[in-house]
Amino acid sequence: MRILIIGGKGTIGKSVANHLADSHEIIIGGRSNGDVIVDIADMESLTAMFEKVGEIDAIVCSESDIPEEGWVHFCMIPISGLNKN
């Protein structure tokens, strides 16, 4: 599976990524580092992230500092690249 972990360089995200890395392809998203840079409080940044990563099978969000509007944007964005199988 291709798994996107937002906040994957933080304490929890890094542990989740390490646990899953043996049997899955891991893509790390973060505000300042990772495979893809993303600000989840910004709809344009989220859209650009999903366009860049392509098809994924799952998303884990361990971002620790999310303003309320970030969750609203994150939940509203259409994820056309999410593998539905």
Protein Blocks (a to p, Z undefined) as FASTA:
>chain_A
ZZddehilmmklmmmmmmmmmmpccddddfkbcjbdcdfkbmklmmmmmmmnopafbdcd
fbfbdcfklmmmmmmpccfklcfZZ
